[in-house]
Amino acid sequence: MVENFPRSSEKTRDGGKNIKEFVTASWIAKALNTTSQNISLAGRRALNPNYRGDFIKPDATLDEGTPIWLKKKAEDYIRKKKVGK
């Protein structure tokens, strides 16, 4: 089965050897058919040490507090959510 995910435009280089792709809330929102505001809020909640939900914890936050996720981790979460529907 081939999944069509939105394109990621955010990449960082790890020592020039590995490229790690990060995605934003809007990228995840498109794949899950929801709003980026819902995804951002869920991401910020997941950063709380007392959080008990199943949403994926962001891998980093930008200077202004915007959560971002590793693309591979986000894709795995999206597949899991789509199978559960």
N, C-alpha and C positions, 0 to 999 in steps of 0.2 A: 504494500500500500504506500503510495506516495503522498506526503503531506505538503501542502502549500503554505509556507510560513511567510509573513511579511519580511521584507528585506531589512537587514541591520546595517546601520551606517556608522556605528560607533565601534572602533577597534583600538586596542592598545597593544604595544609590542612588549614582549617579555624577553629582554636580553637579545632581541633581534632574531631569536630562534623560533619561538612559538608566538603565534598571533592569537591573542585572546579576544574574542568578540563579545561585547556587552550589548544588551538591548535595554530599551527604555520601557516605561509603563505603556506608552502608546503602541509599541510593537506587540506586547503581550495582549493588550486590550483588543487589537484587531484580530488576533488569532482566537480569542475567547468570546468575541462579539459582545464586548462590554465597553465601558468608558475608561480612559486613561486615569481619570480621577479615582475611580473605584480601585484600580490596580495600584496606584500610588499610595492610597490610603491603606490598602491591605499590606503593601510592602513596609510602610512605616510602622504599622501595628506589629508585623512579624519581627521587627527589630527589638521589640520590647522583650526583656528576658523572661517575663511571666506569660508570654503569648503561648496559647495552646491550640491555635488553629492549624490548618494544614497548608496554608499559603506559603510559598517559598520565600525564605529570607533573602533580602537583597545581598549581593556580594560586595557592593560598594555604594557610596552615596557621593554625588557631585557636591561641589562647594556650597551650593544653595540648598542642600538637603535632599535633592532629587534622587530617589533610589534607582539603581541599575543592577541588572542580573547578567550572569554569564549566559550566553546564548544557548549553549548545550543544556544547561540546567533548566532554562525556561522552556526549551523544546520538550524535554522530558516531562515537565510538569503539565504542559499543554496536552501532550499525548495522553497522559494519565487522566486528565480532566475530561477529554473528549471520549475516552473509552467508558468512563463512569456515567455518561449521560444516557 
